[in-house]
Amino acid sequence: MANIHNDLSRRCVWLVTLLCSAGRIHAETHLRVLWTDLDPASREVSVQLLNSSPKTIVAYSLEAREFDASGRQVDSWGIGWDYLAESASNPSRDSQIEPGRTATVSNGVSGKGTSVQVTVTAVVYDDRTAEGRPANVAIVFDQRARVARGLGQALAVLERGYPTTTQETDEAFRKLLDIGSPAVGGALSRQLGLSFLVDREHHPADGTTLSRSEWDEVARDLSRKAAFYKLQAQEVRQ
């Protein structure tokens, strides 16, 4: 798994296989690779990044290529990060990269290569502008749109009417959790006062019910998040 150090939050990391594109939004991004270090003992590569722009970076993607001693490419992989990556809790602004700040990313490697070359392929700023390869930038906004759709599906379930019986509540929980959204599960966990995230495998206890006012609060929570992610999924063209 990828580990984000310094001012990046561990929960905001997702690993993706990145698609390469010949076209670019901008040939260069303002997220600079300062250095790359491959530890042969731990088979882990560390990369230090610098935000050289006047804006705060809230998402990025990297492409890494591994080479053997002869210079032949033997493997490639990608790291993607977004402070808005779907989670049960609210996004933390502590996990953004402020102007002039650095962040160090580390990730395990296959062990096939003796050196690693890292390229920044996409950057998204807090004003929803972006730089980099169109395909990689699209991944960030598509992920956010997917979260917004999941929250919208959950709202649609509740708009059909709040459950009033234990059986109806169990069915509502099943429909909501089958959406597979940590944001939806988090809204339910908070309202139920649970210390764990409810999901497809971890349902609330049998017989659990919520009052109408509690369902209202769940709906308000989902509605706020849906509107937020829907906005954040819209790229602002420069």
BATI-361356 format. One record per residue: x, y, z of N, C-alpha, C in turn; residue in three letters. Coordinates in steps of 0.2 Angstrom, whole numbers, padded with zeros to 4 digits, always signed. Layout:
XYZXYZXYZALA...
END
This chain:
+0004-0006+0000+0000+0000+0000+0004+0006+0000MET+0002+0012-0003+0006+0018-0003+0005+0021+0004ALA+0010+0024+0006+0010+0028+0012+0012+0035+0011ASN+0008+0040+0014+0009+0047+0012+0012+0050+0019ILE+0018+0053+0019+0021+0056+0025+0020+0063+0025HIS+0022+0067+0030+0022+0074+0031+0015+0076+0031ASN+0013+0080+0027+0006+0083+0027+0001+0080+0023ASP+0002+0074+0021-0003+0070+0018-0007+0065+0022LEU-0013+0064+0022-0017+0059+0026-0017+0052+0023SER-0016+0047+0027-0015+0040+0024-0022+0038+0021ARG-0028+0041+0024-0034+0038+0022-0036+0041+0015ARG-0032+0046+0012-0034+0049+0006-0030+0046+0000CYS-0027+0040+0001-0023+0037-0004-0027+0031-0008VAL-0027+0031-0014-0029+0025-0018-0024+0024-0024TRP-0023+0017-0025-0018+0015-0030-0023+0014-0036LEU-0020+0016-0042-0024+0015-0048-0019+0013-0054VAL-0021+0010-0059-0017+0009-0065-0019+0014-0069THR-0014+0018-0071-0015+0024-0075-0014+0023-0082LEU-0019+0026-0086-0019+0026-0093-0015+0032-0096LEU-0010+0030-0100-0006+0036-0103-0010+0039-0109CYS-0009+0045-0110-0012+0049-0116-0007+0053-0119SER-0007+0053-0126-0002+0058-0129-0004+0065-0128ALA-0010+0067-0128-0012+0074-0127-0011+0076-0120GLY-0010+0083-0119-0009+0085-0112-0014+0092-0111ARG-0016+0093-0105-0019+0099-0104-0014+0105-0104ILE-0008+0103-0100-0002+0107-0100+0004+0102-0101HIS+0009+0104-0104+0015+0100-0105+0018+0099-0098ALA+0018+0104-0094+0021+0103-0087+0016+0105-0082GLU+0017+0102-0076+0013+0103-0070+0018+0107-0065THR+0015+0110-0060+0018+0114-0055+0020+0109-0049HIS+0018+0103-0050+0021+0098-0045+0027+0095-0047LEU+0033+0097-0044+0039+0095-0046+0042+0088-0042ARG+0045+0084-0045+0048+0078-0042+0055+0081-0040VAL+0057+0082-0034+0063+0084-0031+0068+0079-0031LEU+0067+0073-0029+0071+0067-0029+0067+0061-0028TRP+0070+0055-0031+0068+0048-0030+0073+0044-0027THR+0071+0040-0022+0076+0035-0019+0073+0028-0019ASP+0077+0024-0021+0075+0017-0021+0079+0013-0016LEU+0076+0010-0011+0079+0006-0006+0079-0001-0008ASP+0085-0004-0009+0085-0011-0012+0083-0016-0006PRO+0084-0014+0000+0083-0018+0005+0075-0019+0007ALA+0072-0014+0007+0065-0014+0008+0061-0014+0002SER+0064-0014-0004+0060-0014-0010+0055-0008-0010ARG+0057-0002-0008+0052+0003-0007+0055+0009-0011GLU+0051+0013-0015+0054+0019-0018+0050+0025-0014VAL+0054+0030-0013+0052+0036-0010+0053+0042-0015SER+0048+0046-0015+0048+0052-0019+0046+0058-0016VAL+0050+0063-0016+0048+0070-0013+0046+0074-0018GLN+0040+0077-0017+0036+0082-0022+0036+0089-0019LEU+0037+0094-0023+0036+0101-0021+0030+0104-0025LEU+0026+0108-0022+0021+0112-0025+0024+0119-0027ASN+0026+0120-0033+0029+0126-0035+0024+0131-0038SER+0017+0129-0037+0012+0134-0039+0010+0139-0034SER+0006+0144-0035+0003+0148-0030-0003+0146-0027PRO-0005+0140-0030-0012+0137-0028-0011+0130-0024LYS-0016+0128-0020-0015+0122-0016-0017+0116-0020THR-0013+0111-0020-0014+0105-0023-0018+0100-0019ILE-0024+0098-0022-0028+0093-0018-0029+0086-0021VAL-0026+0085-0027-0025+0079-0030-0020+0078-0035ALA-0017+0072-0036-0012+0072-0041-0011+0064-0043TYR-0008+0063-0048-0006+0056-0050+0001+0056-0052SER+0004+0050-0051+0011+0049-0053+0012+0043-0057LEU+0016+0043-0062+0018+0037-0066+0025+0035-0064GLU+0026+0029-0062+0033+0026-0061+0035+0021-0065ALA+0041+0021-0068+0043+0016-0072+0050+0013-0069ARG+0050+0006-0069+0056+0003-0066+0060+0000-0072GLU+0067+0001-0070+0072-0001-0075+0077-0006-0072PHE+0079-0011-0076+0085-0015-0074+0092-0012-0075ASP+0097-0015-0073+0104-0012-0074+0106-0011-0081ALA+0103-0014-0086+0104-0012-0093+0100-0006-0095SER+0096-0004-0091+0091+0002-0094+0085+0000-0097GLY+0084-0007-0097+0077-0009-0100+0072-0009-0095ARG+0066-0006-0097+0060-0005-0093+0057-0012-0091GLN+0056-0014-0085+0054-0020-0083+0047-0020-0079VAL+0045-0014-0077+0038-0013-0074+0036-0006-0074ASP+0030-0005-0073+0027+0002-0072+0021+0001-0068SER+0019+0007-0064+0013+0007-0060+0012+0014-0059TRP+0006+0016-0055+0004+0022-0054+0002+0023-0047GLY+0003+0029-0044+0000+0031-0038-0005+0037-0039ILE-0011+0037-0036-0015+0042-0037-0018+0044-0030GLY-0018+0051-0029-0021+0053-0022-0025+0059-0023TRP-0031+0059-0019-0035+0065-0019-0038+0066-0012ASP-0037+0072-0009-0040+0073-0002-0047+0072-0002TYR-0051+0071-0007-0058+0070-0007-0059+0063-0009LEU-0054+0058-0009-0055+0051-0010-0061+0049-0005ALA-0065+0045-0007-0071+0043-0003-0069+0040+0004GLU-0072+0042+0009-0071+0039+0015-0077+0041+0020SER-0077+0038+0026-0082+0038+0030-0083+0045+0034ALA-0077+0048+0034-0077+0055+0037-0076+0061+0033SER-0076+0067+0035-0076+0072+0031-0069+0074+0028ASN-0068+0077+0022-0061+0078+0020-0057+0082+0025PRO-0051+0081+0025-0047+0085+0030-0042+0089+0026SER-0042+0096+0027-0038+0100+0023-0031+0100+0025ARG-0030+0096+0031-0023+0095+0033-0019+0091+0028ASP-0023+0087+0023-0020+0083+0019-0019+0086+0012SER-0019+0092+0011-0018+0096+0005-0010+0098+0005GLN-0008+0100-0001-0001+0102-0002-0001+0109-0003ILE+0001+0113+0002+0000+0121+0001+0006+0123-0004GLU+0005+0129-0006+0010+0132-0011+0017+0132-0007PRO+0022+0130-0011+0029+0130-0008+0030+0124-0003GLY+0025+0120-0002+0026+0114+0003+0028+0108-0001ARG+0032+0104+0003+0034+0097+0000+0030+0092+0003THR+0030+0086+0000+0027+0080+0003+0031+0074+0000ALA+0032+0069+0004+0035+0063+0003+0031+0057+0002THR+0031+0054-0004+0027+0048-0005+0031+0042-0005VAL+0029+0036-0002+0033+0030-0003+0028+0024-0005SER+0031+0020-0009+0027+0014-0012+0032+0008-0013ASN+0029+0002-0012+0033-0004-0013+0034-0005-0021GLY+0039-0008-0023+0041-0009-0030+0041-0017-0031VAL+0041-0019-0037+0041-0026-0039+0047-0030-0037SER+0053-0026-0037+0059-0030-0036+0062-0032-0042GLY+0059-0030-0048+0062-0032-0054+0067-0027-0057LYS+0067-0021-0054+0071-0016-0057+0077-0013-0052GLY+0081-0010-0054+0087-0007-0050+0086+0001-0049THR+0082+0004-0053+0080+0011-0053+0073+0012-0055SER+0071+0018-0053+0064+0020-0054+0064+0027-0056VAL+0060+0028-0062+0059+0035-0064+0051+0037-0063GLN+0050+0043-0060+0044+0045-0058+0042+0051-0062VAL+0036+0051-0065+0033+0057-0068+0026+0059-0066THR+0025+0066-0065+0019+0068-0063+0014+0068-0069VAL+0009+0065-0068+0004+0065-0074-0002+0069-0073THR-0004+0071-0067-0010+0075-0066-0009+0079-0060ALA-0012+0085-0060-0012+0089-0054-0019+0092-0054VAL-0023+0092-0048-0029+0096-0047-0028+0101-0041VAL-0030+0107-0042-0030+0112-0037-0036+0113-0034TYR-0036+0117-0028-0042+0118-0024-0047+0122-0028ASP-0046+0125-0033-0051+0129-0037-0054+0125-0043ASP-0052+0118-0043-0054+0113-0048-0051+0114-0055ARG-0046+0118-0055-0042+0118-0061-0037+0113-0061THR-0034+0111-0067-0030+0105-0067-0025+0106-0072ALA-0019+0102-0071-0014+0101-0076-0012+0094-0077GLU-0009+0092-0083-0007+0086-0084-0011+0082-0090GLY-0010+0076-0091-0013+0072-0096-0020+0071-0095ARG-0024+0073-0100-0032+0072-0099-0034+0066-0096PRO-0032+0060-0098-0034+0054-0096-0033+0053-0088ALA-0027+0056-0086-0026+0055-0079-0030+0060-0075ASN-0031+0066-0077-0035+0071-0074-0042+0069-0074VAL-0044+0066-0079-0051+0063-0079-0053+0058-0074ALA-0048+0054-0072-0048+0049-0067-0050+0052-0060ILE-0047+0058-0059-0049+0061-0052-0056+0064-0052VAL-0058+0067-0057-0065+0070-0057-0070+0064-0058PHE-0068+0059-0062-0073+0053-0062-0074+0050-0055ASP-0069+0049-0052-0069+0046-0045-0074+0051-0040GLN-0073+0057-0041-0078+0061-0037-0085+0061-0039ARG-0086+0060-0046-0093+0060-0049-0096+0053-0046ALA-0092+0048-0046-0094+0041-0044-0097+0042-0036ARG-0093+0046-0032-0095+0046-0025-0102+0050-0025VAL-0102+0056-0029-0109+0059-0029-0115+0055-0031ALA-0113+0051-0036-0119+0046-0039-0121+0042-0033ARG-0116+0039-0030-0118+0034-0024-0122+0038-0019GLY-0120+0044-0017-0124+0048-0012-0131+0049-0015LEU-0132+0051-0021-0138+0052-0024-0143+0046-0024GLY-0140+0040-0025-0143+0034-0025-0146+0033-0018GLN-0142+0034-0013-0144+0033-0006-0150+0038-0004ALA-0150+0044-0007-0155+0049-0005-0161+0046-0009LEU-0161+0043-0015-0167+0041-0018-0170+0035-0014ALA-0166+0031-0011-0169+0026-0006-0173+0029-0001VAL-0171+0035+0002-0174+0038+0008-0180+0042+0006LEU-0180+0045-0001-0185+0049-0003-0192+0044-0004GLU-0191+0038-0005-0197+0034-0006-0201+0033+0001ARG-0198+0035+0006-0201+0035+0013-0197+0032+0018GLY-0197+0035+0024-0193+0032+0029-0196+0026+0032TYR-0192+0021+0034-0195+0015+0037-0197+0016+0044PRO-0203+0012+0045-0206+0013+0052-0206+0007+0056THR-0205+0001+0053-0205-0005+0057-0197-0008+0056THR-0196-0013+0061-0190-0016+0061-0188-0019+0054THR-0193-0023+0051-0192-0026+0045-0190-0021+0039GLN-0194-0015+0039-0193-0010+0034-0186-0007+0035GLU-0184-0006+0042-0177-0003+0043-0172-0007+0041THR-0172-0014+0042-0167-0019+0040-0167-0019+0032ASP-0172-0018+0029-0172-0018+0022-0169-0011+0019GLU-0170-0006+0023-0168+0001+0021-0160+0001+0022ALA-0158-0002+0027-0150-0003+0028-0147-0007+0023PHE-0150-0012+0021-0148-0017+0016-0147-0013+0009ARG-0152-0009+0007-0152-0006+0001-0147+0000+0001LYS-0146+0003+0007-0141+0009+0007-0134+0006+0007LEU-0133+0001+0011-0126-0002+0011-0124-0006+0005LEU-0129-0008+0001-0128-0012-0005-0125-0007-0011ASP-0126-0001-0009-0123+0004-0014-0115+0004-0014ILE-0113+0002-0008-0105+0001-0008-0102+0008-0007GLY-0105+0013-0004-0101+0019-0003-0099+0020+0005SER-0093+0021+0006-0091+0022+0013-0094+0029+0015PRO-0095+0034+0011-0098+0040+0013-0105+0039+0016ALA-0109+0034+0013-0116+0032+0015-0115+0028+0022VAL-0111+0024+0022-0110+0020+0028-0108+0024+0034GLY-0103+0029+0032-0101+0034+0038-0107+0038+0040GLY-0112+0040+0036-0117+0044+0038-0122+0040+0043ALA-0123+0033+0041-0127+0029+0046-0123+0027+0052LEU-0116+0026+0052-0112+0025+0058-0113+0030+0063SER-0112+0037+0060-0112+0042+0065-0119+0043+0068ARG-0124+0042+0064-0131+0043+0067-0133+0037+0072GLN-0130+0031+0071-0131+0026+0076-0126+0026+0081LEU-0121+0030+0081-0116+0031+0087-0112+0025+0087GLY-0110+0022+0081-0106+0016+0081-0098+0018+0080LEU-0094+0014+0083-0087+0015+0082-0084+0012+0076SER-0088+0008+0072-0085+0005+0066-0089+0007+0060PHE-0087+0006+0054-0090+0008+0048-0095+0003+0046LEU-0101+0004+0046-0106-0001+0043-0105-0001+0035VAL-0105-0007+0033-0105-0008+0026-0108-0015+0024ASP-0107-0018+0018-0110-0024+0016-0109-0030+0020ARG-0103-0030+0023-0101-0035+0028-0103-0034+0035GLU-0103-0028+0037-0104-0026+0044-0111-0022+0044HIS-0116-0025+0045-0123-0022+0045-0124-0020+0053HIS-0129-0015+0054-0131-0013+0061-0134-0020+0064PRO-0134-0020+0070-0137-0026+0074-0144-0027+0072ALA-0146-0033+0072-0153-0034+0070-0158-0031+0075ASP-0163-0028+0073-0168-0024+0077-0166-0017+0078GLY-0161-0014+0075-0159-0007+0075-0164-0003+0072THR-0166+0002+0075-0171+0007+0072-0169+0014+0073THR-0171+0018+0068-0170+0026+0069-0177+0029+0069LEU-0177+0035+0073-0183+0039+0073-0183+0043+0067SER-0189+0046+0066-0190+0050+0060-0184+0056+0060ARG-0183+0059+0065-0179+0065+0066-0172+0062+0064SER-0170+0056+0066-0163+0053+0065-0163+0052+0058GLU-0168+0049+0054-0168+0048+0047-0167+0055+0044TRP-0170+0060+0046-0170+0067+0043-0162+0069+0043ASP-0159+0068+0049-0152+0070+0049-0148+0066+0045GLU-0149+0059+0044-0145+0055+0039-0146+0058+0032VAL-0152+0060+0030-0154+0063+0024-0150+0069+0023ALA-0150+0074+0028-0147+0080+0027-0139+0079+0026ARG-0137+0074+0030-0130+0073+0029-0128+0071+0022ASP-0132+0066+0019-0131+0063+0013-0132+0069+0007LEU-0137+0073+0008-0138+0078+0004-0132+0083+0003SER-0130+0085+0009-0124+0090+0009-0118+0087+0006ARG-0117+0081+0007-0111+0078+0004-0112+0077-0004LYS-0118+0075-0006-0119+0074-0013-0118+0081-0017ALA-0121+0086-0014-0120+0093-0017-0113+0095-0017ALA-0109+0093-0012-0102+0095-0012-0098+0091-0017PHE-0099+0084-0017-0095+0080-0022-0097+0082-0029TYR-0103+0083-0030-0106+0085-0037-0102+0091-0040LYS-0101+0096-0035-0098+0102-0037-0090+0101-0038LEU-0087+0097-0034-0080+0095-0034-0078+0091-0040GLN-0084+0088-0043-0082+0083-0049-0082+0087-0056ALA-0084+0094-0055-0084+0098-0061-0077+0102-0062GLN-0073+0100-0067-0067+0103-0068-0068+0110-0071GLU-0064+0115-0069-0064+0121-0071-0059+0122-0076VAL-0061+0123-0082-0056+0124-0088-0052+0131-0088ARG-0046+0130-0089-0042+0137-0088-0041+0140-0095GLN
END
